Amino acid sequence: MASLELFTQFTEDAVAQENRVCQRPSCATKIRKGEPCFYIATVVHGQPGRFVCGACYQRYQRKAGTGVRPSGVRPAAGSQDIRQSMSDIRQSVNAAQQSSSLRPPPVVAMSYGRNQLAVHRAGPEVVIPSSWRRDSCPQQSHSTSAVCAAPLPGYSVNHAQYDAQRDYWSKQAYSTPPAETISLEISAVQEGGNKRKGGRGVGFGNICEGKKDIDARIDAPCLISLALDTIGPKIEAFAPGFPWQQDKFLVRDGAWVDLATHPADAPYFYSQCLHPSRKGSRAMVFKTRQFTVFVVVPMAQWDDYESWLNKVEEQDLNYRCAPSMSNADHLRHSATNPSTTILTASSITTLLFHNAVTPSEVSSKRLFQSEPRSTSSSLPSSPPHKKPAPNFCSPDRKCLRDVLQSGGAVDLDVRQVLHLQNENIHFFPIPKRPLSEILDKPQYHAFCLDPEACLNGQLTIDISSDNMLGAGGFKTAHPGWLTLFAAPESGLGSCPREKVAVKQPFHKIYPPGSSRAPGKYVIGQYVVADEIPKLFREANVLYWAGPLLEFAYNYIDHCIARSTDPPPFTIPRLRFVEMPPSNFIKYIHNMDCNPLLDEDKFDYDIAAFLACTQHIQYIKTGGLAFISDYQGDAEILTDPQVLTHPSVNQGKDTFGDGNIENEVSMFEKKHVCNDYCTWSGFGLARLPAVLEEPEASQ
C-alpha cells in the first residue's frame, strides 16, 4: 500500500475551449478561451471535479495531500497513435466508473521504450504498480489461468489480475469506518453468587470499563481478546502481589454464555441489533445497542487469592507484634522459615515504611494497598481491621479554669457591628490604553462608563472614626472589603471579600460663628447626586495617570537602550491600581514637585524617582501636564492627581479640584533635580531650585 500512488488530480484539457470561470470557490477568476485550464479530480466518490485556472493548479501541486498521475515514457515514433489510444482508454474508463459503484484506480497506457524495435504495435501495454504484482493467478478461474499463460498480443499477464486487484484496492482505498457499531460494558467478577437471587458472579474492586464504536460484526474470539486486554491490567493492579493466571479467565455475555463456545468468523451481537423497520414489516434495520461482557475469575483461582491474602495479613500482624525485630532480621527470618510467605518487592517497601512510624500511626490497611494504584483500580471488598485507640489525656485544671473565666465572660462590642456599612455597588473597571491611542482616537479622550463592562457587587465599609486610615483635603480613607458577584479571573475583585481602602469625598462643615481654622471642622458626606460626579472625575484622573506614567517609562527604557553605559541606579517598576491598599505612603504632595519624604527614610528612593518622572513628563509634554500627589505602597500607586498648565484649563474645572495649575507654571523654579534627573543618559536639563531671598532688614 505504501508504494501505491493515489490519483487525486489529472489534466483533461490543457487550454479552455470556451470562456469559463475558475471553479475553485475562493478564486472564481475568469478563464478566457485559449488560456490554460486544468481539471482537478477528487477522491470523494460521486463528487465531480473542478476546472481551475493555472494559478490554482500550481497551488494544488504544492499541497502535500495532492497526488499527480504519473506520465509514461513515450517513444517518438507513433506518438499520434498512442495519443488516440489514450483518448479511447480514458473514455472507456470514465464510462466504467460511471456505471460502477466503486471507482477503480486509473489505468496508465504507455510503452516501455527500452527497445523500440521489439515493441508490439498491436496495442498498448498497461503498466501495473509494483505493489500490485503479487501471485494471484492460482486464485483465478481456469480461464484466467489461461490468460496468464498465453496473453494476447499487446497485453501482459498483469491484465488477468486487473479484476481482482481492482476490487481489493478499491476496498482498501475507499473503505469507510464501520457505520454499524455497538457499545460494550466490560466488568470483572468472581465466579459464584447467591443462586436464589439469580446471581452468577460477584464483582470485586469496582472494576468496570466502557468501550464505544465497536464494529457490530465483531466475532467471539475478538471479543475475548478485547475484554482481556481491557480488564486484565486492572485485575493485576488490584492485587499486584498475587500471580494471576489470565489464561484461565472466562469471558461471558450478559446471559452468562461462554464466548469461547461460539464459532469464530460469525458476528456475535449483530443479530440482536436488527429490528423491523416498522410494525409488521419484514425489512430489518440496524439499531445500535449496548451489551454487557464479564471477565470471570474462576472459583478455584479466587480461593487461591483469598488464601494468599490471609497469609499476607497474618505476616503483617506478626511483624507488628514483634517491634524489636529489625527489618534485616525480619527479612532473614522470612527467607529461612519455609512456613513464612515470601513477600514481593512492593511488600518489603511497605514493611520498611511501617517501621519508620510509631506503633500508634501504623495503618491497618493490607500491604498491597500501599502500592501506587491507577485511577481505575480500587480497594478490595474485605473490611479493614479495627483501628487502634487514640491517646487520651485530661486537660490541666488551672488552665481550664482560666480559659473558662475569660471565654465565658466575653461580651459583644456593638460598635463593631453598627460601624459596618454594606452598599450594593456597580463596578466599572478602568481600561488601560497607551497615550498614543488616547490621542489618536476621539472616543478615547476621556473615561466613559461602559454598561457592558459593569459588574455588580457589594462593598463593606468600616465608617468608624477610630479605624479611619486617614483624611486628606478632599477625601477620607476607610478599611473595606469588596465582593463582586461575577468575579473576574484576575485583578481587583477576583477573590471574595478582598481587603481594600475605600476613599470617599467629603466637604468641611464649620460650626456657626467659628473661624475656618485648620482642624476646626466636621466631615460632611455628599448626597449621591453630588458624590457620583466627583467619583467620575477621580476615575478619569486615574484613566489619564496610567498612560502618562507609561509614557515616562517608555522614555526611560528608550534612553537606557541607547546609552553606552548603564545607569548607576535601579529603575523602580511602579503601577497604578483602581483600589488603594490598606496601608499607603504619600511620596509627593499635589502642592509640591519634590519628595515629601526625608532622605534618610526607607522609601525616599521611590519618591525621588517619581519626582524624576514629573520632570520627564513636564519636558516631553511641552510643559502642559504631569502627575502629582503620588502615594501608594511598594510598587503599587493609587489616587494620583493630574496637573495641567493654565493654558489647558482656561478657567474650566479640568481633572477635579486637586488640579493646582500654579504648580505647573512654577515647575521649573520649584523642582529640585536629584540623582535620577542628572543622569546623562536621560538628557534632562538641570532645574535648580530658586529660593526666595529674605527681605532686607530696616
PAMI-221045 format. One record per residue (C-alpha): residue number from 1; residue in one letter; x, y, z. Coordinates in Angstrom, 3 decimals. Last residue first. Layout:
pos:code:u:v:w
NUM:a:X:Y:Z
...
This chain:
pos:code:u:v:w
698:q:15.361:98.034:58.007
697:s:16.137:94.409:57.456
696:a:16.328:93.202:53.850
695:e:13.648:90.704:52.903
694:p:14.823:87.142:52.613
693:e:15.516:85.847:49.076
692:e:13.086:83.211:47.867
691:l:14.863:80.041:46.767
690:v:15.030:79.025:43.142
689:a:15.570:75.297:42.927
688:p:17.880:74.337:40.111
687:l:16.403:72.652:37.000
686:r:19.087:70.647:35.228
685:a:18.231:69.989:31.611
684:l:17.323:66.375:31.011
683:g:19.449:64.239:28.683
682:f:18.212:60.966:30.160
681:g:21.566:59.225:29.631
680:s:23.452:61.984:31.421
679:w:21.990:61.065:34.797
678:t:21.012:64.360:36.492
677:c:17.308:63.564:36.818
676:y:17.814:60.265:38.653
675:d:20.400:61.701:41.047
674:n:18.052:64.531:42.049
673:c:16.803:67.671:40.290
672:v:14.997:70.204:42.510
671:h:11.685:71.398:41.076
670:k:10.402:74.781:42.309
669:k:11.541:77.179:39.572
668:e:10.981:74.950:36.559
667:f:7.657:73.764:37.996
666:m:6.167:77.237:38.591
665:s:3.684:77.113:35.690
664:v:2.795:73.522:36.534
663:e:2.351:74.159:40.274
662:n:0.108:77.159:39.527
661:e:-2.375:74.853:37.799
660:i:-3.447:73.182:41.044
659:n:-5.545:70.275:39.753
658:g:-6.862:68.881:43.050
657:d:-10.361:70.258:42.467
656:g:-11.073:67.957:39.558
655:f:-9.282:66.970:36.341
654:t:-10.225:70.151:34.481
653:d:-12.789:72.518:36.025
652:k:-12.644:75.199:33.329
651:g:-10.931:78.615:33.561
650:q:-8.758:78.126:30.519
649:n:-7.628:74.706:31.837
648:v:-5.080:73.892:29.160
647:s:-3.419:77.321:29.054
646:p:-3.296:77.252:32.865
645:h:-0.939:74.233:32.625
644:t:-2.166:70.835:33.793
643:l:-1.792:68.764:36.991
642:v:-3.044:65.164:37.020
641:q:-3.673:63.834:40.523
640:p:-2.978:60.327:41.789
639:d:-5.216:58.037:43.900
638:t:-3.074:54.923:43.741
637:l:0.420:53.537:43.298
636:i:1.591:49.959:43.893
635:e:5.295:49.012:43.683
634:a:5.891:49.453:47.446
633:d:2.744:51.057:48.941
632:g:0.933:54.031:47.463
631:q:1.072:57.805:47.011
630:y:1.983:60.270:44.247
629:d:0.059:63.566:44.541
628:s:1.373:64.672:41.154
627:i:1.333:63.556:37.548
626:f:2.491:65.855:34.738
625:a:0.945:68.256:32.246
624:l:1.499:71.029:29.671
623:g:5.197:71.888:29.945
622:g:5.982:70.744:26.422
621:t:4.668:67.251:27.059
620:k:8.203:65.793:26.957
619:i:9.628:68.323:29.454
618:y:6.846:68.100:32.064
617:q:6.511:64.320:31.784
616:i:10.261:63.811:32.188
615:h:10.493:66.146:35.228
614:q:7.450:64.510:36.819
613:t:9.088:61.109:36.207
612:c:12.159:62.429:38.076
611:a:9.961:63.330:41.081
610:l:8.690:59.740:40.978
609:f:12.310:58.519:41.133
608:a:12.988:60.690:44.177
607:a:9.885:59.334:45.953
606:i:10.929:55.757:45.186
605:d:14.437:56.412:46.500
604:y:12.974:58.023:49.670
603:d:11.148:54.817:50.589
602:f:13.315:53.893:53.602
601:k:13.577:57.407:55.030
600:d:17.001:59.020:55.474
599:e:16.462:61.395:52.538
598:d:13.329:62.864:54.074
597:l:9.991:62.132:52.496
596:l:7.752:64.639:50.672
595:p:9.779:64.350:47.506
594:n:9.715:67.463:45.273
593:c:7.057:68.913:42.960
592:d:4.787:70.474:45.611
591:m:1.100:71.273:46.009
590:n:-0.003:67.815:44.828
589:h:2.136:66.237:47.554
588:i:4.828:63.709:46.639
587:y:5.518:60.296:48.232
586:k:2.465:59.827:50.481
585:i:2.648:56.298:51.918
584:f:-0.080:53.656:51.827
583:n:-1.551:50.971:54.082
582:s:-4.956:49.429:53.216
581:p:-4.051:49.343:49.554
580:p:-5.756:51.726:47.092
579:m:-8.408:50.405:44.682
578:e:-8.086:51.054:40.959
577:v:-4.365:50.280:40.733
576:f:-1.466:52.351:39.344
575:r:1.901:50.824:38.527
574:l:5.521:51.022:39.678
573:r:8.755:49.499:38.358
572:p:11.663:51.080:40.248
571:i:14.694:51.762:37.988
570:t:17.897:50.640:39.685
569:f:20.814:53.072:39.917
568:p:24.179:53.769:38.273
567:p:22.566:53.931:34.809
566:p:24.009:51.592:32.187
565:d:26.765:52.929:29.920
564:t:26.511:53.032:26.122
563:s:23.124:54.713:26.248
562:r:20.586:53.986:23.509
561:a:18.754:51.216:25.410
560:i:18.768:53.238:28.656
559:c:17.297:56.272:26.868
558:h:14.467:54.283:25.275
557:d:13.661:52.496:28.541
556:i:13.365:55.872:30.316
555:y:11.226:57.361:27.531
554:n:8.877:54.385:27.604
553:y:8.707:54.615:31.405
552:a:7.608:58.279:31.178
551:f:4.828:57.419:28.702
550:e:3.730:54.545:30.979
549:l:3.314:57.088:33.780
548:l:1.279:59.365:31.498
547:p:-0.809:56.402:30.248
546:g:-1.701:55.359:33.841
545:a:-2.457:58.888:35.065
544:w:-5.068:59.515:32.372
543:y:-7.568:56.809:33.478
542:l:-6.735:57.566:37.142
541:v:-7.807:61.179:36.600
540:n:-10.958:59.993:34.786
539:a:-11.823:57.726:37.716
538:e:-11.452:60.617:40.170
537:r:-13.643:62.789:37.927
536:f:-16.311:60.046:37.958
535:l:-16.179:59.866:41.751
534:k:-16.815:63.624:41.909
533:p:-19.765:63.285:39.528
532:i:-21.201:60.418:41.682
531:e:-20.949:62.304:45.013
530:d:-23.288:65.182:44.158
529:a:-26.308:63.054:43.189
528:v:-25.481:60.550:45.935
527:v:-25.544:63.157:48.709
526:y:-22.191:64.378:49.917
525:q:-20.783:63.446:53.310
524:g:-19.782:66.003:55.936
523:i:-16.591:65.970:57.960
522:v:-16.753:68.440:60.881
521:y:-14.491:71.461:61.095
520:k:-11.973:73.134:63.384
519:g:-8.968:71.129:62.198
518:p:-7.473:74.014:60.243
517:a:-9.083:77.376:61.173
516:r:-12.141:78.464:59.268
515:s:-13.299:80.751:62.093
514:s:-16.346:79.959:64.200
513:g:-19.725:81.728:64.052
512:p:-21.624:78.630:63.034
511:p:-19.526:75.462:63.317
510:y:-17.532:74.619:60.175
509:i:-18.644:71.822:57.871
508:k:-15.925:70.575:55.534
507:h:-16.903:68.633:52.427
506:f:-16.274:64.967:51.758
505:p:-15.084:62.625:49.016
504:q:-14.901:58.946:49.975
503:k:-11.856:56.686:49.756
502:v:-12.275:52.969:50.436
501:a:-9.093:51.045:51.241
500:v:-9.302:47.428:50.095
499:k:-9.415:43.889:51.519
498:e:-10.897:41.421:49.034
497:r:-14.083:39.911:50.425
496:p:-14.354:37.369:47.606
495:c:-11.418:36.857:45.207
494:s:-11.112:38.251:41.657
493:g:-12.356:41.655:42.820
492:l:-9.341:43.610:41.552
491:g:-7.219:41.681:39.112
490:s:-7.629:38.170:37.818
489:e:-10.311:35.724:36.679
488:p:-13.121:38.235:37.065
487:a:-15.734:37.850:39.846
486:a:-19.389:37.769:38.858
485:f:-20.909:38.690:42.259
484:l:-18.069:41.053:43.097
483:t:-17.047:41.254:46.770
482:l:-15.012:44.201:48.120
481:w:-13.965:44.613:51.752
480:g:-13.302:47.941:53.441
479:p:-10.928:49.997:55.549
478:h:-11.616:53.761:55.416
477:a:-9.851:56.629:53.624
476:t:-11.256:60.180:53.696
475:k:-11.270:62.568:50.739
474:f:-10.915:66.288:49.892
473:g:-8.056:67.767:51.935
472:g:-6.808:64.450:53.164
471:a:-8.055:62.029:55.801
470:g:-6.507:58.815:57.095
469:l:-6.954:55.104:57.688
468:m:-10.132:55.547:59.723
467:n:-10.469:52.805:62.353
466:d:-11.307:55.161:65.243
465:s:-13.531:57.336:63.054
464:s:-15.867:54.424:62.412
463:i:-17.056:54.022:58.818
462:d:-15.895:50.419:58.346
461:i:-17.032:49.815:54.775
460:t:-18.477:46.652:53.164
459:l:-18.805:46.848:49.367
458:q:-21.150:44.561:47.450
457:g:-21.121:43.603:43.793
456:n:-22.441:44.157:40.318
455:l:-20.059:44.267:37.373
454:c:-20.295:46.805:34.524
453:a:-18.371:46.010:31.326
452:e:-21.483:46.051:29.113
451:p:-22.676:49.320:30.696
450:d:-19.474:51.111:29.599
449:l:-18.984:54.281:31.638
448:c:-16.626:56.695:29.907
447:f:-13.056:57.768:30.587
446:a:-11.801:60.584:28.395
445:h:-10.060:61.110:25.033
444:y:-10.772:57.503:23.994
443:q:-13.700:58.233:21.663
442:p:-11.551:60.833:19.913
441:k:-8.979:58.241:18.763
440:d:-5.399:59.340:18.042
439:l:-4.508:60.997:21.369
438:i:-5.822:58.152:23.539
437:e:-4.068:55.600:21.331
436:s:-0.751:57.440:21.645
435:l:-1.109:57.643:25.432
434:p:-1.357:53.881:25.764
433:r:-4.659:52.374:26.977
432:k:-5.681:50.764:30.277
431:p:-9.423:50.461:30.837
430:i:-10.973:51.494:34.183
429:p:-13.260:48.744:35.502
428:f:-16.867:49.854:36.238
427:f:-18.204:48.322:39.475
426:h:-21.869:48.954:40.223
425:i:-22.311:48.892:44.011
424:n:-24.589:47.492:46.683
423:e:-23.523:49.071:49.969
422:n:-22.864:47.497:53.350
421:q:-21.899:49.717:56.302
420:l:-20.023:48.341:59.294
419:h:-19.955:50.814:62.200
418:l:-23.020:49.229:63.795
417:v:-21.372:45.831:64.016
416:q:-18.102:46.702:65.739
415:r:-19.958:49.397:67.676
414:v:-21.999:46.723:69.425
413:d:-18.934:45.466:71.293
412:l:-20.017:41.939:72.173
411:d:-19.249:40.439:75.578
410:v:-16.830:37.759:76.774
409:a:-17.362:36.448:80.319
408:g:-17.428:32.770:79.331
407:g:-14.149:32.835:77.477
406:s:-12.159:34.606:80.168
405:q:-13.446:32.508:83.065
404:l:-13.489:29.256:81.134
403:v:-9.922:29.855:79.934
402:d:-8.699:30.485:83.468
401:r:-10.441:27.363:84.807
400:l:-9.076:25.136:82.018
399:c:-5.523:26.325:82.685
398:k:-5.888:25.581:86.386
397:r:-7.346:22.125:85.740
396:d:-4.763:20.997:83.198
395:p:-6.535:18.994:80.493
394:s:-7.089:15.195:80.760
393:c:-5.231:12.840:78.417
392:f:-6.305:10.347:75.780
391:n:-4.253:8.596:73.084
390:p:-6.174:7.209:70.117
389:a:-7.477:3.585:70.088
388:p:-6.024:1.390:67.336
387:k:-8.201:0.894:64.243
386:k:-10.097:-2.373:63.867
385:h:-9.025:-4.295:60.774
384:p:-10.233:-3.411:57.313
383:p:-13.336:-4.937:55.652
382:s:-12.823:-7.168:52.538
381:s:-14.002:-5.554:49.287
380:p:-10.538:-4.933:47.947
379:l:-9.603:-1.347:47.124
378:s:-9.789:0.168:43.647
377:s:-8.125:0.153:40.243
376:s:-9.350:2.557:37.535
375:t:-7.277:5.566:38.552
374:s:-4.118:3.519:38.780
373:r:-2.759:2.397:42.094
372:p:0.597:3.054:43.736
371:e:1.171:0.217:46.243
370:s:0.096:0.751:49.845
369:q:-2.932:-1.485:49.201
368:f:-0.616:-4.472:48.795
367:l:0.214:-4.439:52.464
366:r:-3.291:-4.503:53.778
365:k:-4.608:-1.485:55.612
364:s:-4.145:-1.265:59.380
363:s:-2.047:1.869:59.184
362:v:0.701:2.282:61.765
361:e:0.478:5.670:63.463
360:s:0.071:4.363:67.031
359:p:3.009:1.966:66.550
358:t:5.318:4.863:65.633
357:v:6.474:5.340:62.092
356:a:9.571:4.260:60.106
355:n:8.938:0.530:60.563
354:h:5.686:0.752:58.613
353:f:7.506:2.238:55.614
352:l:10.133:-0.506:55.676
351:l:7.361:-3.077:55.723
350:t:5.628:-1.417:52.734
349:t:8.834:-1.445:50.720
348:i:9.199:-5.135:51.501
347:s:5.621:-5.705:50.273
346:s:6.385:-3.976:46.981
345:a:9.473:-6.088:46.499
344:t:7.365:-9.206:46.879
343:l:6.867:-11.088:50.097
342:i:7.787:-14.724:50.690
341:t:5.162:-16.325:52.919
340:t:6.653:-17.842:56.049
339:s:6.273:-21.601:56.582
338:p:9.638:-22.342:54.995
337:n:11.485:-20.113:57.508
336:t:14.865:-19.086:56.088
335:a:13.822:-16.226:53.781
334:s:11.173:-14.796:56.090
333:h:13.540:-14.888:59.033
332:r:16.216:-13.056:57.037
331:l:13.638:-10.422:56.013
330:h:12.570:-9.938:59.607
329:d:16.151:-9.869:60.856
328:a:17.030:-7.208:58.249
327:n:13.994:-5.121:59.125
326:s:14.773:-5.225:62.797
325:m:12.910:-7.357:65.314
324:s:12.163:-5.398:68.470
323:p:8.695:-4.432:67.218
322:a:7.446:-8.060:67.254
321:c:3.622:-7.806:67.336
320:r:3.643:-5.528:64.292
319:y:5.531:-8.100:62.200
318:n:3.211:-10.890:63.209
317:l:0.196:-8.791:62.178
316:d:1.662:-8.104:58.729
315:q:2.525:-11.749:58.177
314:e:-1.016:-12.741:59.116
313:e:-2.400:-10.213:56.643
312:v:-0.151:-11.547:53.869
311:k:-1.148:-15.120:54.664
310:n:-4.841:-14.228:54.599
309:l:-4.463:-12.564:51.187
308:w:-2.718:-15.589:49.686
307:s:-5.542:-17.830:50.884
306:e:-8.143:-15.457:49.411
305:y:-6.280:-15.382:46.076
304:d:-6.104:-19.184:45.946
303:d:-9.851:-19.296:46.537
302:w:-10.311:-16.843:43.654
301:q:-8.298:-19.157:41.379
300:a:-10.542:-22.100:42.235
299:m:-13.701:-20.034:41.741
298:p:-12.740:-18.979:38.231
297:v:-12.207:-15.230:37.609
296:v:-14.879:-14.104:35.171
295:v:-14.377:-11.250:32.676
294:f:-17.964:-10.167:32.072
293:v:-19.454:-8.601:28.923
292:t:-22.542:-6.391:28.841
291:f:-24.053:-5.094:25.606
290:q:-25.014:-1.604:24.476
289:r:-27.162:-1.187:21.387
288:t:-27.043:0.294:17.880
287:k:-30.086:-0.108:15.652
286:f:-29.785:-1.904:12.292
285:v:-32.828:-2.197:10.036
284:m:-34.854:-5.253:9.073
283:a:-37.488:-5.409:6.328
282:r:-40.164:-7.943:7.244
281:s:-42.661:-5.286:8.187
280:g:-45.472:-5.839:10.668
279:k:-44.535:-2.822:12.762
278:r:-41.870:-0.705:11.145
277:s:-38.228:-1.065:10.153
276:p:-38.152:-4.439:11.858
275:h:-35.163:-4.806:14.232
274:l:-31.589:-5.993:13.778
273:c:-29.234:-5.273:16.702
272:q:-29.546:-8.744:18.293
271:s:-28.345:-10.341:15.047
270:y:-25.098:-8.374:15.211
269:f:-24.099:-9.455:18.729
268:y:-21.779:-12.380:17.946
267:p:-20.869:-11.904:14.298
266:a:-19.548:-15.190:12.878
265:d:-15.906:-15.766:11.936
264:a:-15.415:-17.974:15.026
263:p:-17.992:-20.345:16.452
262:h:-19.319:-19.629:19.970
261:t:-18.119:-21.899:22.780
260:a:-15.350:-19.471:23.809
259:l:-17.982:-16.767:24.388
258:d:-19.232:-18.562:27.481
257:v:-22.890:-17.650:27.906
256:w:-23.777:-15.912:31.160
255:a:-26.816:-14.150:29.627
254:g:-24.982:-10.809:29.894
253:d:-22.010:-12.191:27.997
252:r:-19.192:-14.373:29.291
251:v:-15.392:-14.209:29.152
250:l:-13.542:-16.794:31.239
249:f:-10.156:-16.340:32.887
248:k:-7.800:-19.345:32.793
247:d:-5.223:-17.686:30.511
246:q:-5.244:-14.746:32.902
245:q:-3.460:-16.669:35.621
244:w:-2.983:-14.106:38.396
243:p:0.188:-14.365:40.487
242:f:-0.765:-12.253:43.550
241:g:1.490:-9.344:44.557
240:p:-0.133:-6.772:42.287
239:a:-3.617:-7.186:43.768
238:f:-5.986:-4.712:42.060
237:a:-3.249:-3.632:39.609
236:e:-3.239:-7.109:38.033
235:i:-7.043:-7.001:37.813
234:k:-6.757:-3.642:36.069
233:p:-4.203:-4.982:33.593
232:g:-6.569:-7.830:32.619
231:i:-9.703:-5.702:32.188
230:t:-9.069:-4.092:28.788
229:d:-6.783:-6.635:27.112
228:l:-8.939:-9.473:28.438
227:a:-12.168:-7.937:27.110
226:l:-10.724:-7.138:23.663
225:s:-9.221:-10.619:23.229
224:i:-12.488:-12.298:24.194
223:l:-14.499:-10.040:21.869
222:c:-12.103:-10.759:19.002
221:p:-12.533:-14.501:19.564
220:a:-16.362:-14.113:19.687
219:d:-16.870:-12.212:16.432
218:i:-17.124:-8.477:15.754
217:r:-19.850:-7.641:13.227
216:a:-21.128:-4.662:15.247
215:d:-17.737:-2.974:14.981
214:i:-17.034:-1.310:18.317
213:d:-17.649:2.448:18.431
212:k:-17.739:2.512:22.237
211:k:-15.966:0.721:25.079
210:g:-16.779:1.010:28.767
209:e:-14.721:-0.153:31.723
208:c:-15.623:-1.735:35.057
207:i:-13.508:-2.784:38.014
206:n:-15.469:-1.897:41.142
205:g:-12.841:-3.815:43.159
204:f:-14.801:-7.028:43.076
203:g:-17.995:-8.039:41.302
202:v:-19.768:-11.217:42.328
201:g:-20.901:-13.588:39.627
200:r:-23.905:-15.757:38.741
199:g:-26.519:-14.209:40.993
198:g:-30.124:-15.231:40.334
197:k:-31.310:-14.212:43.781
196:r:-31.626:-17.811:44.924
195:k:-28.283:-18.650:43.335
194:n:-26.421:-16.215:45.558
193:g:-23.013:-15.697:43.980
192:g:-20.135:-17.593:42.408
191:e:-17.384:-16.895:39.866
190:q:-15.544:-13.681:40.518
189:v:-16.405:-10.603:38.554
188:a:-14.577:-8.069:36.334
187:s:-16.720:-5.777:34.172
186:i:-16.850:-4.858:30.468
185:e:-19.616:-2.554:29.246
184:l:-19.644:-2.629:25.446
183:s:-21.045:-0.258:22.840
182:i:-22.117:-1.147:19.312
181:t:-21.243:-0.037:15.796
180:e:-22.799:-0.169:12.337
179:a:-21.239:2.655:10.324
178:p:-17.948:0.813:10.034
177:p:-15.194:3.257:9.125
176:t:-15.052:3.983:5.407
175:s:-13.410:1.905:2.642
174:y:-12.273:3.964:-0.328
173:a:-8.618:2.998:-0.644
172:q:-8.662:-0.536:0.768
171:k:-11.981:-1.562:-0.793
170:s:-10.938:-0.153:-4.143
169:w:-7.574:-1.841:-3.792
168:y:-9.085:-5.313:-3.481
167:d:-11.817:-4.963:-6.089
166:r:-9.433:-3.540:-8.690
165:q:-6.798:-6.170:-7.866
164:a:-9.210:-8.999:-8.538
163:d:-10.415:-7.523:-11.828
162:y:-6.925:-6.465:-13.011
161:q:-5.076:-9.700:-12.364
160:a:-5.522:-11.097:-15.890
159:h:-4.249:-7.805:-17.320
158:n:-0.966:-8.296:-15.448
157:v:-0.044:-11.139:-17.819
156:s:0.834:-8.556:-20.481
155:y:-1.161:-7.235:-23.391
154:g:-0.109:-6.215:-26.957
153:p:-0.594:-9.691:-28.408
152:l:-2.929:-11.732:-26.224
151:p:-1.549:-13.307:-23.088
150:a:-0.787:-17.048:-23.048
149:a:-0.186:-18.418:-19.549
148:c:-1.870:-15.697:-17.601
147:v:-4.873:-15.756:-19.939
146:a:-5.149:-19.485:-19.498
145:s:-5.004:-19.046:-15.794
144:t:-7.872:-16.584:-16.035
143:s:-9.931:-19.109:-17.958
142:h:-9.330:-21.703:-15.283
141:s:-10.515:-19.385:-12.542
140:q:-8.308:-17.117:-10.525
139:q:-6.801:-17.764:-7.074
138:p:-3.764:-19.533:-8.504
137:c:-3.125:-16.443:-10.688
136:s:-2.885:-14.035:-7.772
135:d:0.889:-14.044:-7.420
134:r:1.653:-10.491:-6.451
133:r:2.362:-7.599:-8.736
132:w:0.029:-4.928:-7.382
131:s:2.704:-3.324:-5.200
130:s:4.943:-2.922:-8.268
129:p:2.458:-0.660:-9.956
128:i:0.845:-2.095:-13.135
127:v:1.962:-0.793:-16.527
126:v:-0.602:-1.392:-19.266
125:e:0.864:-2.264:-22.659
124:p:-0.515:-0.552:-25.710
123:g:-1.882:-2.460:-28.699
122:a:-0.881:-4.405:-31.818
121:r:2.324:-2.386:-32.219
120:h:4.440:-4.735:-30.141
119:v:7.711:-3.074:-29.048
118:a:10.836:-5.040:-30.087
117:l:12.246:-2.344:-32.379
116:q:11.578:0.376:-29.799
115:n:13.738:-1.330:-27.215
114:r:13.560:0.345:-23.834
113:g:10.561:2.458:-24.823
112:y:8.281:0.795:-22.303
111:s:5.125:1.959:-23.952
110:m:2.342:3.674:-22.082
109:a:-1.295:3.362:-21.062
108:v:-1.998:4.347:-17.469
107:v:-5.030:2.687:-15.906
106:p:-6.878:4.632:-13.204
105:p:-7.520:3.023:-9.822
104:p:-11.051:1.632:-9.597
103:r:-14.014:3.773:-8.501
102:l:-16.623:1.630:-6.794
101:s:-20.363:1.764:-7.506
100:s:-19.772:1.114:-11.198
99:s:-21.627:2.619:-14.171
98:q:-19.928:5.995:-14.022
97:q:-16.522:4.442:-13.447
96:a:-16.841:2.161:-16.436
95:a:-17.793:5.062:-18.718
94:n:-14.850:7.070:-17.455
93:v:-12.502:4.128:-18.079
92:s:-13.805:3.687:-21.632
91:q:-13.395:7.365:-22.446
90:r:-9.896:7.440:-20.988
89:i:-8.871:4.340:-22.951
88:d:-10.075:5.874:-26.196
87:s:-8.192:9.072:-25.528
86:m:-5.088:7.085:-24.621
85:s:-5.312:5.195:-27.890
84:q:-5.516:8.440:-29.859
83:r:-2.470:9.754:-28.034
82:i:-0.651:6.485:-28.769
81:d:-1.463:6.743:-32.457
80:q:-0.084:10.265:-32.578
79:s:3.090:9.200:-30.791
78:g:3.810:6.524:-33.401
77:a:7.532:7.041:-33.377
76:a:8.963:9.280:-30.700
75:p:8.561:6.725:-27.982
74:r:6.519:7.629:-24.919
73:v:7.813:7.489:-21.361
72:g:4.800:7.312:-19.060
71:s:3.148:10.171:-17.175
70:p:2.468:9.813:-13.498
69:r:-0.973:10.886:-12.199
68:v:-0.389:13.543:-9.603
67:g:-1.336:13.183:-5.927
66:t:-2.394:16.040:-3.700
65:g:-2.211:15.774:0.119
64:a:1.036:17.782:0.435
63:k:-0.327:20.780:-1.468
62:r:2.204:22.345:-3.889
61:q:0.521:20.874:-6.997
60:y:-2.869:22.138:-5.832
59:r:-1.476:25.687:-5.719
58:q:0.020:25.282:-9.206
57:y:-3.453:24.347:-10.499
56:c:-4.941:27.361:-8.700
55:a:-2.562:29.669:-10.584
54:g:-3.241:27.966:-13.925
53:c:-7.013:28.301:-13.710
52:v:-9.403:25.662:-12.407
51:f:-11.981:23.263:-13.849
50:r:-13.336:21.261:-10.912
49:g:-14.099:17.610:-10.141
48:p:-17.429:15.911:-9.596
47:q:-18.404:14.243:-6.273
46:g:-19.735:10.682:-6.672
45:h:-16.976:9.046:-4.652
44:v:-14.745:11.517:-2.873
43:v:-11.192:11.101:-4.227
42:t:-11.366:14.357:-6.167
41:a:-10.464:15.414:-9.719
40:i:-8.818:18.688:-10.833
39:y:-9.298:19.681:-14.491
38:f:-6.915:22.295:-15.881
37:c:-7.406:25.421:-17.978
36:p:-4.578:27.412:-19.562
35:e:-5.936:30.271:-21.756
34:g:-7.360:29.569:-25.227
33:k:-10.843:30.843:-24.432
32:r:-10.777:33.134:-21.440
31:i:-10.637:31.956:-17.831
30:k:-12.433:34.343:-15.424
29:t:-11.136:34.009:-11.851
28:a:-13.552:32.456:-9.310
27:c:-10.711:32.179:-6.700
26:s:-12.020:31.228:-3.215
25:p:-14.628:28.835:-4.594
24:r:-12.259:26.999:-7.006
23:q:-14.453:26.667:-10.114
22:c:-12.383:29.063:-12.231
21:v:-14.875:30.742:-14.574
20:r:-15.396:29.876:-18.253
19:n:-14.849:31.235:-21.764
18:e:-14.598:28.414:-24.274
17:q:-12.288:25.547:-25.202
16:a:-10.047:26.351:-22.235
15:v:-6.495:25.097:-22.571
14:a:-4.647:21.979:-21.354
13:d:-7.745:19.814:-21.187
12:e:-8.221:16.669:-19.082
11:t:-5.451:17.154:-16.524
10:f:-5.349:14.839:-13.516
9:q:-5.937:15.096:-9.772
8:t:-6.485:12.723:-6.874
7:f:-4.609:9.674:-8.115
6:l:-3.437:7.599:-5.157
5:e:0.074:6.264:-5.677
4:l:0.616:2.703:-4.446
3:s:4.112:2.116:-2.997
2:a:2.961:2.319:0.647
1:m:0.000:0.000:0.000
